[in-house]
Amino acid sequence: MTDMVAIVWRACLRLPEVSERLSHGTPTWFVRGKRSFVMVWPDGHHQDDFAHLWCAALPGSAEELIAENPRTYFRPPYVGHRGWVGVRLDTGIGESELAEVIEDGYRSVAPRTLLARLDEPR
């Protein structure tokens, strides 16, 4: 599972002005040190005893992801009512799909100036 956590770490830190620190005892990524958009639980959390992350989501996308693939996606406690999505890391989710979910989470909380930087041609 460490490989999946490393994938999460790389996907988060490639985004503009993202930092990582512990929050609620788990690695959490923030935009400009303020707004969190990903929390990873490598050993599970509360009733969810499987490796997973919680990720901010664009409006309506959490419900869509859960409906399309309930084996991988779920509504997380505490933050699910705010539109966040839970992602199981033990179901074979691909690196590119996971990176896309993380980028969408970033887009849901980042200011427009950072979104413009993200969308600049590379």
N, C-alpha and C positions, 0 to 999 in steps of 0.2 A: 504494500500500500504506500510505502514511502515514495515510490515512483510517481504515483498519482499526486501526492502532496507536492512533489518537485514540479510536476506539470502545472499545478495550480499556482505555485509560487512564480514560475517563469511567466505564465499567462498574465498574472496580475502586475508584476513589476516591469513588464514591457510597455505598460500604459503610462501616459504622461502624468507626472507628479503624484505617483502612488507610493505610499510607504506602508510598512508592515510593523505591527506591534501586537503584543498579547492583549486581548480584551475578553473578559469573562473566562480567562484561563486558556484561550485557544488562539492560534495565529489568525489575525484579522487584517485586512487590507483597507486602507483609507485613501480618499482623494484629498490632496492638500492637507493631510493630517487630521481632517475633521470628519468627513462623512464616510462611514463604512459601506462597503459594497460586497465583500466576501468574508465569510468566516469558515474555516475548515475544521472539521472534527475527525481527525485520523483514527481515533479509537471509538467513535460513536459519542452520543450525548443523550442523557436521560433514557427514554424508552427506545430510542433509535440506536441500537447497539452495533451498527455497521458504519464503516467509514463513509463520510459524506461532507458536503459543504452546504452552506446557506448562501444564497446570492440574491442581491437586489435584481429586479426584473423590470423590463419595460411594461407599461400598462397593458394588461390583458394577456401578456405572454406566459405568466406562470400557470394560469389555468389551461392555456393551450398546450403547454409542454406536458403538464400532468395528464391531461386527457389523451394526448397522443402516445405517451409512454409512461404509464404509472409504475412500471417496474424500476425505472431510473429516477423519475421526478416525483416529488411529493410536496405537500404543504408543510413547511416547518413550523414548530411551535414558536411562540413569541413574536415572530416577524412575518409569518405567512399572511396574516390579516393586512399587512402593509404592502402586499404584492410580491414578497420575496418567494423564491422557489428553493426547495431542497433538491440536491443532486446526489444520488448514491454513487460512490466511487468504486463499488465492487460489482458492477453489472456489465463491465466491458465498454463503458462509454469511451468513445474515441477522443484523442487529444484535440483534434480540430473542433469537434462539437463542444467539448468542455471549454475551450478557449473562446468560442463564439458566445456561449452562455455568459462567461465572465465578462467579455467585452460589452455585451448588452447590459449587464449589471452596472458596469462602469458608466455607460451612456445614460443610464437612468438617474444617476446622481451627480455626474460631473457638470461643471459650468460650461456654457457655450464656448468660451475661449479655449478650453482644453479639448472640447469636441472638435473644434476647428483644427487644432494641432494634430489630433488623431486622424483626421480625414485628409491631411496634406499628403500629396503624392510622395512616395519614398524613392 
